[in-house]
Amino acid sequence: MAQKTSALMAACAVGALALTGIAGPGFAAPAKSMAAAYRAPRGPDGKHPDLNGVWQVLNTANWNVEPHAASAAVELRPGPVVPVPAKAILALGAVGAVPAGPGVVVGGTIPYKPEALKIRDDNKANYLAKDPEVKCYLPGVPRATYMDHPFQIFQSDTAMMIAYEYDSAARNILFKDPGPAPVDSWMGQSVAHWEGDTLVVVVTGMNDQTWLDRAGNFHSDQFKVTERYTPTGPGTMKYEAEITDPETYTRPWKMEMTLYKRVGADARLEQFKCVEFVTELMYGDLRREPLK
């Protein structure tokens, strides 16, 4: 009886260790085993995963890709005791506050060069005046992926494109490399290939006008992004973005996050053509009689 009890206790202990992912050789956490074994339905070409659908993140990376605590605002000013929101943000109250987030940067911190870090800090201190999102400029890659708006992947047997709700941005995903982009642009040039069930997209030819988030994280025109889209379940996909920019960072670095597939009636893009929403901000002072 004692032997049976001991065996049962040992089995329970092994099971508990397996659930935590720290079991000995031959054991693995169920979640990892399921992810490794998952095979997504085949797409229109019958060979590669079907990535079609409306996708969206559930994180706070658009506020800050690095780990961050909740705060009263992105742009702060000195207060009597602690920093308080900048005057232009103050009236927004909790709406202008920053939600906390664990970050999506592998290793936690972006490896800025010292002079670039000073620029990032100045960007953050002057967020309202400098963030291109405030002015409805196109978000660039990878920021378009983790904004507070969904995006849709359209995949056929021969072509692919990604449409974004924010500012009606769009990217054609090329599977034949046409060579260097003729001009720099907001969304760059995307050239893709498959590595097994992972779609790899190399994005180059982006200008230096986009930010990575609202916290002032930025890049130069030497910016290159290598994206990896890997299905991990019926409604999830792992997204990775390796960043290379020798002018701004001391080494390449990477972001990782999960994309979630929308289902039901809201599995579609609505219109958010924000250009008209910022007309007064951008050009209101040019009125013959500017509004007070």
Backbone as CSV, one residue per row, in Angstrom:
resi,resn,N_x,N_y,N_z,CA_x,CA_y,CA_z,C_x,C_y,C_z
1,MET,0.835,-1.201,0.000,0.000,0.000,0.000,0.872,1.254,0.000
2,ALA,1.933,1.214,0.843,2.846,2.352,0.919,3.541,2.585,-0.415
3,GLN,3.896,1.460,-1.088,4.561,1.589,-2.384,3.646,2.244,-3.401
4,LYS,2.350,1.860,-3.388,1.386,2.438,-4.333,1.212,3.930,-4.062
5,THR,1.146,4.274,-2.769,0.983,5.687,-2.407,2.180,6.504,-2.870
6,SER,3.373,5.966,-2.676,4.589,6.665,-3.098,4.621,6.854,-4.609
7,ALA,4.230,5.800,-5.334,4.210,5.884,-6.799,3.226,6.945,-7.270
8,LEU,2.047,6.986,-6.615,1.038,7.970,-6.984,1.535,9.387,-6.722
9,MET,2.192,9.567,-5.553,2.719,10.891,-5.226,3.798,11.300,-6.212
10,ALA,4.624,10.367,-6.618,5.687,10.670,-7.582,5.095,11.073,-8.920
11,ALA,4.041,10.347,-9.331,3.403,10.664,-10.610,2.797,12.059,-10.571
12,CYS,2.168,12.405,-9.441,1.571,13.732,-9.297,2.643,14.817,-9.342
13,ALA,3.780,14.536,-8.710,4.874,15.509,-8.703,5.402,15.743,-10.098
14,VAL,5.569,14.671,-10.868,6.042,14.798,-12.251,5.044,15.581,-13.078
15,GLY,3.749,15.284,-12.858,2.718,16.016,-13.600,2.747,17.493,-13.287
16,ALA,2.950,17.831,-12.014,3.012,19.239,-11.624,4.203,19.925,-12.261
17,LEU,5.348,19.238,-12.268,6.532,19.809,-12.900,6.334,20.008,-14.388
18,ALA,5.644,19.052,-15.014,5.388,19.177,-16.450,4.549,20.395,-16.751
19,LEU,3.562,20.675,-15.885,2.704,21.837,-16.088,3.474,23.129,-15.967
20,THR,4.496,23.155,-15.142,5.292,24.374,-14.988,6.389,24.485,-16.024
21,GLY,6.587,23.456,-16.820,7.605,23.492,-17.850,9.002,23.205,-17.347
22,ILE,9.139,22.688,-16.083,10.483,22.450,-15.541,10.701,20.968,-15.245
23,ALA,9.943,20.112,-15.866,10.118,18.679,-15.658,11.447,18.239,-16.249
24,GLY,11.860,17.052,-15.873,13.141,16.531,-16.328,13.091,16.115,-17.778
25,PRO,14.158,15.457,-18.253,14.246,15.014,-19.648,13.034,14.174,-20.031
26,GLY,12.544,14.449,-21.236,11.410,13.686,-21.735,10.081,14.326,-21.425
27,PHE,10.093,15.420,-20.647,8.847,16.089,-20.304,8.883,17.520,-20.826
28,ALA,7.703,18.066,-21.118,7.584,19.448,-21.583,6.225,19.977,-21.186
29,ALA,6.126,21.308,-21.064,4.842,21.911,-20.719,3.846,21.637,-21.829
30,PRO,2.586,21.292,-21.502,1.585,21.014,-22.515,1.430,22.125,-23.528
31,ALA,1.494,23.396,-23.068,1.303,24.515,-23.990,2.379,24.517,-25.064
32,LYS,3.624,24.238,-24.662,4.709,24.219,-25.631,4.527,23.072,-26.618
33,SER,4.107,21.903,-26.096,3.909,20.751,-26.975,2.824,21.027,-27.993
34,MET,1.731,21.661,-27.539,0.634,21.962,-28.446,1.058,22.957,-29.502
35,ALA,1.848,23.996,-29.096,2.296,24.998,-30.063,3.194,24.368,-31.107
36,ALA,4.097,23.465,-30.644,5.024,22.840,-31.574,4.292,21.907,-32.536
37,ALA,3.205,21.297,-32.060,2.494,20.330,-32.888,1.456,20.972,-33.788
38,TYR,1.123,22.254,-33.561,0.039,22.872,-34.328,0.403,23.011,-35.804
39,ARG,-0.520,22.614,-36.645,-0.368,22.779,-38.095,-1.586,23.533,-38.595
40,ALA,-1.372,24.736,-39.071,-2.472,25.585,-39.522,-3.098,25.039,-40.800
41,PRO,-4.376,25.320,-41.029,-5.000,24.950,-42.305,-4.219,25.547,-43.468
42,ARG,-4.198,24.843,-44.575,-3.455,25.320,-45.732,-4.204,26.469,-46.418
43,GLY,-3.443,27.373,-46.985,-4.010,28.530,-47.657,-4.428,28.219,-49.085
44,PRO,-4.732,29.262,-49.855,-5.218,29.067,-51.232,-4.275,28.294,-52.146
45,ASP,-2.954,28.348,-51.851,-2.028,27.612,-52.712,-1.905,26.147,-52.322
46,GLY,-2.543,25.753,-51.217,-2.517,24.368,-50.780,-1.220,23.940,-50.112
47,LYS,-0.253,24.850,-49.996,1.057,24.490,-49.449,1.371,25.203,-48.137
48,HIS,1.022,26.468,-48.072,1.405,27.296,-46.935,0.204,27.620,-46.054
49,PRO,0.445,28.029,-44.807,-0.674,28.312,-43.894,-1.598,29.402,-44.415
50,ASP,-2.861,29.294,-44.044,-3.857,30.301,-44.406,-3.809,31.413,-43.359
51,LEU,-3.312,32.582,-43.758,-3.211,33.730,-42.845,-4.348,34.719,-43.045
52,ASN,-5.270,34.407,-43.927,-6.384,35.308,-44.205,-7.156,35.638,-42.929
53,GLY,-7.619,36.867,-42.826,-8.453,37.239,-41.701,-8.094,38.601,-41.134
54,VAL,-8.875,39.013,-40.143,-8.671,40.277,-39.452,-7.950,39.988,-38.139
55,TRP,-6.833,40.644,-37.916,-5.975,40.384,-36.770,-5.778,41.646,-35.943
56,GLN,-5.459,41.460,-34.667,-5.248,42.603,-33.791,-4.451,42.166,-32.565
57,VAL,-3.665,43.083,-32.008,-2.930,42.787,-30.779,-3.802,43.112,-29.574
58,LEU,-3.409,42.578,-28.421,-4.048,42.909,-27.143,-2.947,43.320,-26.170
59,ASN,-2.192,44.357,-26.549,-1.116,44.827,-25.687,-1.064,46.352,-25.710
60,THR,-0.110,46.922,-25.011,0.023,48.381,-24.935,1.288,48.867,-25.642
61,ALA,1.759,48.105,-26.621,3.010,48.440,-27.301,2.935,49.781,-28.024
62,ASN,1.764,50.194,-28.484,1.678,51.479,-29.172,1.944,52.640,-28.223
63,TRP,1.742,52.435,-26.919,2.098,53.452,-25.938,3.604,53.447,-25.688
64,ASN,4.163,52.245,-25.575,5.600,52.126,-25.334,5.988,50.679,-25.561
65,VAL,6.933,50.431,-26.469,7.330,49.053,-26.757,8.194,48.472,-25.641
66,GLU,8.774,49.339,-24.813,9.558,48.882,-23.671,8.650,48.699,-22.448
67,PRO,9.072,47.929,-21.453,8.267,47.787,-20.239,8.022,49.150,-19.600
68,HIS,6.784,49.371,-19.133,6.463,50.672,-18.569,5.330,50.555,-17.553
69,ALA,5.405,51.396,-16.525,4.340,51.475,-15.531,3.267,52.435,-16.021
70,ALA,2.088,52.357,-15.426,1.033,53.316,-15.742,1.503,54.707,-15.305
71,SER,1.112,55.723,-16.078,1.491,57.092,-15.744,0.384,58.053,-16.138
72,ALA,0.450,59.264,-15.626,-0.615,60.244,-15.852,-0.695,60.689,-17.303
73,ALA,0.409,60.624,-18.038,0.438,61.040,-19.448,1.787,60.667,-20.035
74,VAL,1.872,60.674,-21.368,3.171,60.466,-22.007,4.046,61.683,-21.761
75,GLU,3.472,62.853,-22.027,4.215,64.105,-21.873,3.882,64.715,-20.519
76,LEU,4.888,64.827,-19.663,4.701,65.329,-18.306,5.450,66.642,-18.098
77,ARG,5.088,67.359,-17.040,5.792,68.571,-16.644,5.984,68.507,-15.125
78,PRO,6.954,69.232,-14.585,7.183,69.197,-13.139,5.950,69.681,-12.371
79,GLY,5.645,69.009,-11.275,4.548,69.412,-10.408,5.067,69.735,-9.019
80,PRO,4.211,70.165,-8.125,4.646,70.520,-6.766,5.306,69.355,-6.027
81,VAL,4.804,68.137,-6.290,5.351,66.957,-5.613,5.868,65.940,-6.624
82,VAL,5.034,65.578,-7.575,5.399,64.614,-8.615,5.064,65.223,-9.975
83,PRO,5.629,64.675,-11.065,5.288,65.196,-12.393,3.785,65.092,-12.664
84,VAL,3.251,66.061,-13.403,1.831,66.091,-13.763,1.718,66.203,-15.278
85,PRO,0.529,65.914,-15.858,0.384,65.980,-17.314,0.702,67.364,-17.869
86,ALA,1.256,67.391,-19.074,1.479,68.656,-19.763,0.142,69.381,-19.918
87,LYS,0.191,70.695,-20.011,-1.019,71.505,-20.015,-2.016,71.063,-21.083
88,ALA,-1.514,70.749,-22.287,-2.413,70.376,-23.390,-3.106,69.037,-23.168
89,ILE,-2.560,68.199,-22.282,-3.128,66.872,-22.036,-3.987,66.853,-20.783
90,LEU,-3.793,67.833,-19.916,-4.410,67.828,-18.601,-5.915,67.600,-18.639
91,ALA,-6.618,68.258,-19.563,-8.082,68.171,-19.615,-8.580,66.784,-19.989
92,LEU,-7.711,65.930,-20.539,-8.125,64.579,-20.919,-8.259,63.660,-19.716
93,GLY,-7.648,64.038,-18.598,-7.754,63.216,-17.403,-7.285,61.795,-17.639
94,ALA,-8.110,60.829,-17.227,-7.741,59.417,-17.349,-7.642,58.973,-18.799
95,VAL,-8.340,59.673,-19.704,-8.283,59.301,-21.123,-6.881,59.515,-21.686
96,GLY,-6.174,60.496,-21.166,-4.819,60.770,-21.640,-3.740,60.020,-20.885
97,ALA,-4.148,59.189,-19.909,-3.176,58.442,-19.110,-2.633,57.246,-19.883
98,VAL,-1.464,56.784,-19.472,-0.787,55.670,-20.136,-1.013,54.380,-19.352
99,PRO,-1.585,53.339,-19.978,-1.739,52.059,-19.281,-0.400,51.332,-19.178
100,ALA,-0.233,50.562,-18.122,1.016,49.819,-17.930,1.143,48.701,-18.956
101,GLY,2.367,48.248,-19.172,2.585,47.142,-20.089,3.932,46.490,-19.868
102,PRO,4.029,45.175,-20.073,5.298,44.458,-19.874,6.297,44.683,-20.987
103,GLY,5.869,45.351,-22.065,6.765,45.582,-23.185,6.814,44.407,-24.148
104,VAL,7.305,44.668,-25.358,7.415,43.626,-26.378,8.855,43.495,-26.889
105,VAL,9.771,44.271,-26.327,11.181,44.214,-26.729,11.850,43.031,-26.035
106,VAL,12.427,42.152,-26.808,13.148,41.009,-26.237,14.365,41.536,-25.468
107,GLY,14.425,41.225,-24.185,15.485,41.756,-23.342,15.084,43.015,-22.609
108,GLY,13.938,43.603,-23.009,13.367,44.722,-22.277,13.745,46.106,-22.744
109,THR,14.989,46.313,-23.189,15.461,47.660,-23.491,15.997,47.762,-24.915
110,ILE,15.644,48.834,-25.608,16.166,49.083,-26.949,17.620,49.550,-26.836
111,PRO,18.544,48.948,-27.570,19.973,49.296,-27.440,20.346,50.559,-28.224
112,TYR,19.916,51.706,-27.726,20.213,52.976,-28.390,21.691,53.354,-28.251
113,LYS,22.199,54.048,-29.245,23.463,54.738,-29.092,23.213,55.933,-28.162
114,PRO,24.220,56.385,-27.417,24.017,57.465,-26.443,23.365,58.713,-27.043
115,GLU,23.827,59.142,-28.220,23.265,60.347,-28.830,21.831,60.128,-29.296
116,ALA,21.507,58.887,-29.719,20.143,58.575,-30.146,19.199,58.530,-28.948
117,LEU,19.690,58.062,-27.810,18.854,58.000,-26.609,18.420,59.401,-26.184
118,LYS,19.289,60.381,-26.354,18.930,61.762,-26.032,17.796,62.249,-26.938
119,ILE,17.836,61.857,-28.207,16.767,62.237,-29.136,15.455,61.581,-28.719
120,ARG,15.517,60.295,-28.336,14.309,59.600,-27.886,13.697,60.317,-26.685
121,ASP,14.519,60.703,-25.733,14.012,61.370,-24.538,13.388,62.721,-24.877
122,ASP,13.978,63.436,-25.830,13.403,64.725,-26.255,12.083,64.505,-26.981
123,ASN,12.016,63.439,-27.783,10.754,63.099,-28.460,9.640,62.892,-27.443
124,LYS,9.933,62.125,-26.406,8.928,61.815,-25.391,8.500,63.066,-24.641
125,ALA,9.458,63.938,-24.352,9.146,65.165,-23.612,8.294,66.125,-24.435
126,ASN,8.296,65.938,-25.755,7.517,66.810,-26.651,6.584,65.978,-27.520
127,TYR,5.986,64.959,-26.895,5.153,63.988,-27.599,4.069,64.618,-28.467
128,LEU,3.291,65.531,-27.913,2.157,66.091,-28.647,2.585,66.808,-29.918
129,ALA,3.700,67.484,-29.869,4.153,68.252,-31.024,4.877,67.389,-32.056
130,LYS,5.405,66.231,-31.618,6.280,65.469,-32.510,5.745,64.127,-32.997
131,ASP,4.896,63.459,-32.221,4.466,62.112,-32.607,3.705,62.164,-33.932
132,PRO,4.185,61.450,-34.966,3.505,61.475,-36.266,2.084,60.910,-36.214
133,GLU,1.783,60.053,-35.228,0.422,59.527,-35.115,-0.574,60.642,-34.820
134,VAL,-0.165,61.636,-34.031,-1.050,62.754,-33.692,-1.489,63.485,-34.953
135,LYS,-0.611,63.541,-35.938,-0.896,64.252,-37.182,-1.478,63.344,-38.264
136,CYS,-1.740,62.087,-37.918,-2.313,61.118,-38.856,-1.383,60.776,-40.013
137,TYR,-0.076,60.824,-39.778,0.841,60.326,-40.789,0.809,58.797,-40.766
138,LEU,1.167,58.185,-41.878,1.177,56.724,-41.932,2.128,56.172,-40.871
139,PRO,1.773,55.038,-40.234,2.511,54.562,-39.053,3.813,53.856,-39.333
140,GLY,4.023,53.352,-40.550,5.224,52.578,-40.829,5.150,51.179,-40.246
141,VAL,6.212,50.415,-40.466,6.326,49.048,-39.976,7.460,49.029,-38.946
142,PRO,7.295,48.419,-37.796,6.210,47.499,-37.424,5.044,48.147,-36.684
143,ARG,5.074,49.473,-36.469,4.057,50.102,-35.614,2.635,49.845,-36.102
144,ALA,2.441,49.766,-37.412,1.098,49.528,-37.943,0.491,48.242,-37.382
145,THR,1.342,47.287,-37.020,0.869,45.991,-36.541,0.245,46.074,-35.159
146,TYR,0.789,46.915,-34.280,0.333,46.907,-32.881,-0.344,48.207,-32.450
147,MET,-0.899,48.942,-33.414,-1.708,50.097,-33.036,-3.054,49.624,-32.486
148,ASP,-3.861,50.569,-31.992,-5.163,50.200,-31.415,-6.221,49.981,-32.491
149,HIS,-5.823,49.491,-33.627,-6.728,49.252,-34.751,-6.378,47.901,-35.369
150,PRO,-7.352,47.181,-35.886,-7.064,45.886,-36.520,-6.483,46.046,-37.922
151,PHE,-6.004,44.958,-38.466,-5.547,44.935,-39.851,-6.001,43.621,-40.477
152,GLN,-6.050,43.598,-41.787,-6.551,42.415,-42.479,-5.534,41.915,-43.490
153,ILE,-5.291,40.599,-43.448,-4.407,39.955,-44.414,-5.255,39.341,-45.521
154,PHE,-4.908,39.684,-46.757,-5.562,39.112,-47.936,-4.532,38.230,-48.633
155,GLN,-4.825,36.955,-48.721,-3.866,35.989,-49.262,-4.535,35.147,-50.341
156,SER,-3.963,35.158,-51.546,-4.443,34.283,-52.621,-3.346,33.271,-52.917
157,ASP,-3.516,32.496,-53.967,-2.489,31.504,-54.293,-1.247,32.140,-54.901
158,THR,-1.344,33.416,-55.316,-0.199,34.058,-55.972,0.181,35.408,-55.379
159,ALA,-0.652,35.977,-54.521,-0.383,37.335,-54.039,-0.836,37.499,-52.594
160,MET,-0.368,38.585,-51.976,-0.758,38.893,-50.608,-0.675,40.394,-50.392
161,MET,-1.597,40.917,-49.592,-1.525,42.312,-49.178,-2.046,42.432,-47.754
162,ILE,-1.671,43.493,-47.075,-2.156,43.763,-45.721,-2.783,45.146,-45.718
163,ALA,-4.035,45.229,-45.280,-4.749,46.498,-45.172,-4.927,46.830,-43.695
164,TYR,-4.741,48.087,-43.349,-4.825,48.535,-41.962,-5.997,49.500,-41.806
165,GLU,-6.709,49.372,-40.687,-7.810,50.288,-40.437,-7.302,51.710,-40.236
166,TYR,-6.196,51.868,-39.523,-5.659,53.197,-39.252,-5.223,53.884,-40.547
167,ASP,-5.828,55.006,-40.834,-5.445,55.850,-41.972,-5.518,55.130,-43.322
168,SER,-6.261,54.008,-43.368,-6.406,53.227,-44.610,-5.041,52.853,-45.207
169,ALA,-4.070,52.599,-44.342,-2.742,52.196,-44.805,-2.803,50.813,-45.443
170,ALA,-1.861,50.527,-46.331,-1.843,49.230,-47.010,-0.420,48.889,-47.431
171,ARG,-0.158,47.580,-47.525,1.130,47.085,-47.991,0.918,45.956,-48.987
172,ASN,1.579,46.029,-50.121,1.648,44.892,-51.031,2.835,44.038,-50.616
173,ILE,2.596,42.750,-50.418,3.671,41.839,-50.026,4.186,41.158,-51.291
174,LEU,5.409,41.485,-51.672,5.991,40.960,-52.908,6.731,39.654,-52.628
175,PHE,6.586,38.697,-53.525,7.310,37.440,-53.380,8.443,37.314,-54.405
176,LYS,8.621,38.353,-55.196,9.757,38.429,-56.110,10.458,39.743,-55.833
177,ASP,11.722,39.674,-55.457,12.466,40.863,-55.061,12.742,41.746,-56.282
178,PRO,12.203,42.984,-56.300,12.434,43.875,-57.438,13.728,44.682,-57.321
179,GLY,14.493,44.435,-56.246,15.685,45.231,-56.005,15.385,46.345,-55.016
180,PRO,16.345,47.206,-54.756,16.137,48.283,-53.784,14.935,49.148,-54.141
181,ALA,14.253,49.634,-53.102,13.104,50.516,-53.332,13.577,51.781,-54.054
182,PRO,12.844,52.242,-55.086,13.275,53.428,-55.841,13.295,54.697,-54.997
183,VAL,12.368,54.796,-54.032,12.322,55.952,-53.130,11.937,55.461,-51.736
184,ASP,12.317,56.218,-50.718,11.862,55.903,-49.375,10.395,56.300,-49.234
185,SER,9.664,55.560,-48.411,8.240,55.835,-48.216,7.863,55.553,-46.775
186,TRP,6.642,55.910,-46.401,6.178,55.720,-45.025,6.067,54.244,-44.661
187,MET,5.571,53.417,-45.590,5.353,52.002,-45.294,6.431,51.095,-45.876
188,GLY,7.347,51.652,-46.658,8.460,50.886,-47.163,8.090,49.870,-48.229
189,GLN,9.043,49.051,-48.590,8.871,47.978,-49.560,8.995,46.643,-48.851
190,SER,8.006,45.752,-49.052,7.945,44.469,-48.344,8.177,43.318,-49.311
191,VAL,9.223,42.545,-49.057,9.548,41.377,-49.880,9.523,40.144,-48.987
192,ALA,8.762,39.124,-49.392,8.504,37.981,-48.511,8.981,36.662,-49.094
193,HIS,9.154,35.697,-48.197,9.370,34.309,-48.567,8.883,33.447,-47.409
194,TRP,8.685,32.170,-47.675,8.236,31.241,-46.634,9.414,30.437,-46.106
195,GLU,9.453,30.265,-44.794,10.378,29.334,-44.150,9.515,28.329,-43.399
196,GLY,9.194,27.222,-44.051,8.250,26.277,-43.466,6.883,26.927,-43.369
197,ASP,6.300,26.958,-42.165,4.999,27.581,-41.952,5.113,29.026,-41.472
198,THR,6.292,29.606,-41.556,6.504,30.991,-41.138,6.661,31.890,-42.349
199,LEU,5.852,32.963,-42.399,5.994,33.972,-43.438,7.033,34.989,-42.978
200,VAL,8.088,35.154,-43.747,9.157,36.097,-43.428,9.064,37.270,-44.399
201,VAL,8.948,38.486,-43.859,8.817,39.682,-44.686,9.941,40.650,-44.335
202,VAL,10.740,41.007,-45.324,11.829,41.966,-45.121,11.360,43.322,-45.639
203,VAL,11.354,44.319,-44.749,10.847,45.645,-45.087,11.999,46.637,-45.096
204,THR,12.196,47.294,-46.240,13.251,48.290,-46.397,12.663,49.514,-47.087
205,GLY,13.491,50.517,-47.303,13.038,51.703,-48.025,12.059,52.553,-47.250
206,MET,12.155,52.556,-45.907,11.268,53.408,-45.111,11.963,54.731,-44.790
207,ASN,11.171,55.803,-44.731,11.757,57.085,-44.356,11.995,57.141,-42.846
208,ASP,12.525,58.247,-42.380,12.860,58.359,-40.954,11.807,59.139,-40.166
209,GLN,10.601,59.261,-40.722,9.570,60.108,-40.115,8.639,59.369,-39.165
210,THR,8.670,58.039,-39.168,7.757,57.298,-38.299,8.412,56.994,-36.962
211,TRP,7.574,56.823,-35.950,8.031,56.398,-34.620,7.601,54.955,-34.396
212,LEU,8.179,54.337,-33.367,7.801,52.975,-32.999,6.642,52.957,-32.009
213,ASP,6.386,54.078,-31.348,5.332,54.151,-30.340,5.109,55.600,-29.939
214,ARG,4.251,55.815,-28.936,3.973,57.170,-28.462,5.026,57.674,-27.474
215,ALA,5.941,56.822,-27.092,6.963,57.185,-26.102,8.213,57.770,-26.747
216,GLY,8.166,58.051,-28.036,9.284,58.701,-28.696,10.339,57.780,-29.260
217,ASN,10.166,56.458,-29.163,11.141,55.535,-29.747,11.128,55.680,-31.264
218,PHE,12.294,55.814,-31.858,12.396,56.228,-33.259,13.483,55.444,-33.993
219,HIS,13.710,55.827,-35.236,14.722,55.173,-36.075,15.181,56.166,-37.138
220,SER,16.206,55.775,-37.895,16.706,56.608,-38.991,16.241,56.021,-40.321
221,ASP,16.727,56.594,-41.430,16.365,56.062,-42.742,17.193,54.827,-43.103
222,GLN,18.055,54.372,-42.180,18.792,53.120,-42.379,18.043,51.928,-41.790
223,PHE,16.821,52.166,-41.419,15.940,51.218,-40.743,15.602,50.024,-41.645
224,LYS,15.718,48.825,-41.085,15.324,47.594,-41.782,14.589,46.702,-40.788
225,VAL,13.463,46.146,-41.210,12.658,45.293,-40.337,12.469,43.933,-41.000
226,THR,12.744,42.879,-40.259,12.477,41.522,-40.735,11.368,40.944,-39.873
227,GLU,10.190,40.801,-40.475,9.013,40.297,-39.762,8.877,38.787,-39.947
228,ARG,8.312,38.137,-38.937,8.030,36.707,-39.008,6.630,36.467,-38.453
229,TYR,5.761,35.881,-39.273,4.391,35.558,-38.896,4.260,34.038,-38.826
230,THR,4.005,33.500,-37.617,3.938,32.052,-37.437,2.643,31.666,-36.740
231,PRO,1.733,30.924,-37.393,0.501,30.472,-36.723,0.833,29.591,-35.529
232,THR,0.161,29.838,-34.405,0.401,29.052,-33.189,-0.854,28.369,-32.680
233,GLY,-2.006,28.649,-33.272,-3.273,28.055,-32.862,-4.364,28.488,-33.817
234,PRO,-5.587,27.993,-33.642,-6.682,28.333,-34.559,-6.955,29.836,-34.652
235,GLY,-6.655,30.592,-33.603,-6.940,32.021,-33.633,-5.799,32.886,-33.175
236,THR,-4.576,32.345,-33.176,-3.419,33.113,-32.718,-2.249,32.973,-33.676
237,MET,-1.389,33.972,-33.640,-0.212,33.956,-34.496,0.919,34.690,-33.768
238,LYS,2.106,34.127,-33.809,3.267,34.782,-33.216,3.837,35.778,-34.210
239,TYR,4.070,36.998,-33.732,4.648,38.043,-34.582,5.998,38.448,-34.011
240,GLU,7.008,38.411,-34.859,8.353,38.834,-34.482,8.823,39.893,-35.467
241,ALA,9.560,40.881,-34.956,10.119,41.912,-35.822,11.548,42.187,-35.378
242,GLU,12.499,41.811,-36.212,13.903,42.087,-35.918,14.263,43.440,-36.530
243,ILE,14.821,44.324,-35.719,15.115,45.692,-36.125,16.613,45.868,-36.313
244,THR,16.992,46.428,-37.463,18.390,46.752,-37.731,18.474,48.205,-38.171
245,ASP,19.324,48.978,-37.518,19.530,50.388,-37.865,20.860,50.824,-37.249
246,PRO,21.974,50.641,-37.952,23.295,50.924,-37.383,23.512,52.390,-37.035
247,GLU,22.690,53.274,-37.566,22.834,54.697,-37.256,22.231,55.045,-35.894
248,THR,21.238,54.240,-35.452,20.496,54.564,-34.229,20.789,53.611,-33.078
249,TYR,21.009,52.316,-33.395,21.155,51.303,-32.353,22.542,50.680,-32.399
250,THR,22.975,50.178,-31.245,24.306,49.567,-31.158,24.342,48.157,-31.742
251,ARG,23.182,47.548,-31.896,23.081,46.187,-32.436,21.646,45.932,-32.876
252,PRO,21.410,44.895,-33.675,20.029,44.512,-34.004,19.289,44.067,-32.744
253,TRP,17.969,44.271,-32.727,17.157,43.847,-31.585,15.800,43.391,-32.100
254,LYS,14.996,42.804,-31.202,13.777,42.152,-31.679,12.580,42.438,-30.772
255,MET,11.401,42.483,-31.399,10.115,42.522,-30.693,9.422,41.170,-30.890
256,GLU,8.614,40.785,-29.897,7.773,39.591,-30.020,6.418,39.886,-29.390
257,MET,5.352,39.385,-30.016,4.004,39.550,-29.466,3.061,38.560,-30.125
258,THR,1.858,38.457,-29.584,0.842,37.563,-30.134,-0.219,38.373,-30.865
259,LEU,-0.593,37.896,-32.052,-1.698,38.471,-32.809,-2.916,37.583,-32.604
260,TYR,-4.093,38.202,-32.473,-5.332,37.465,-32.256,-6.280,37.696,-33.426
261,LYS,-6.904,36.621,-33.869,-7.806,36.706,-35.013,-9.216,37.063,-34.553
262,ARG,-9.784,38.065,-35.154,-11.155,38.442,-34.833,-12.127,37.469,-35.484
263,VAL,-13.213,37.191,-34.789,-14.254,36.327,-35.344,-15.601,36.995,-35.099
264,GLY,-16.613,36.585,-35.850,-17.935,37.158,-35.654,-18.154,38.389,-36.503
265,ALA,-19.173,39.152,-36.122,-19.591,40.296,-36.925,-18.542,41.401,-36.990
266,ASP,-17.647,41.470,-35.997,-16.646,42.536,-36.007,-15.342,42.122,-36.695
267,ALA,-15.360,41.011,-37.389,-14.177,40.556,-38.122,-14.102,41.282,-39.465
268,ARG,-13.957,42.575,-39.382,-13.858,43.404,-40.586,-13.220,44.736,-40.197
269,LEU,-12.751,45.463,-41.212,-12.162,46.767,-40.964,-13.220,47.849,-41.135
270,GLU,-13.241,48.785,-40.208,-14.077,49.971,-40.367,-13.207,51.087,-40.952
271,GLN,-13.819,52.221,-41.232,-13.056,53.344,-41.776,-12.500,54.212,-40.659
272,PHE,-11.222,54.518,-40.758,-10.623,55.498,-39.865,-9.658,56.337,-40.703
273,LYS,-10.231,57.109,-41.606,-9.438,57.989,-42.459,-9.237,59.301,-41.707
274,CYS,-8.194,59.297,-40.888,-8.041,60.367,-39.902,-7.507,61.675,-40.461
275,VAL,-7.174,61.728,-41.746,-6.649,62.978,-42.312,-7.617,64.129,-42.060
276,GLU,-8.899,63.891,-42.314,-9.879,64.956,-42.120,-10.051,65.309,-40.649
277,PHE,-9.711,64.386,-39.752,-9.873,64.653,-38.326,-8.806,65.614,-37.787
278,VAL,-7.693,65.749,-38.496,-6.605,66.604,-38.011,-6.452,67.882,-38.847
279,THR,-7.411,68.137,-39.724,-7.317,69.335,-40.570,-7.226,70.607,-39.736
280,GLU,-8.069,70.698,-38.707,-8.057,71.898,-37.867,-6.730,72.026,-37.117
281,LEU,-6.209,70.892,-36.631,-4.925,70.906,-35.931,-3.807,71.381,-36.841
282,MET,-3.778,70.865,-38.063,-2.675,71.142,-38.978,-2.780,72.514,-39.633
283,TYR,-4.010,72.908,-39.990,-4.161,74.101,-40.821,-5.143,75.136,-40.282
284,GLY,-5.676,74.897,-39.078,-6.658,75.820,-38.532,-6.145,77.233,-38.361
285,ASP,-4.859,77.397,-38.085,-4.303,78.732,-37.879,-4.208,79.525,-39.172
286,LEU,-4.459,78.856,-40.321,-4.406,79.530,-41.610,-5.764,80.118,-42.013
287,ARG,-6.795,79.854,-41.213,-8.106,80.462,-41.500,-7.980,81.991,-41.506
288,ARG,-8.841,82.603,-42.292,-8.884,84.068,-42.281,-9.214,84.556,-40.880
289,GLU,-10.108,83.849,-40.226,-10.455,84.160,-38.842,-10.302,82.854,-38.029
290,PRO,-9.095,82.576,-37.545,-8.852,81.329,-36.784,-9.797,81.184,-35.615
291,LEU,-10.203,79.933,-35.329,-11.079,79.666,-34.187,-10.323,79.894,-32.896
292,LYS,-11.023,80.361,-31.879,-10.368,80.588,-30.607,-10.080,79.240,-29.945
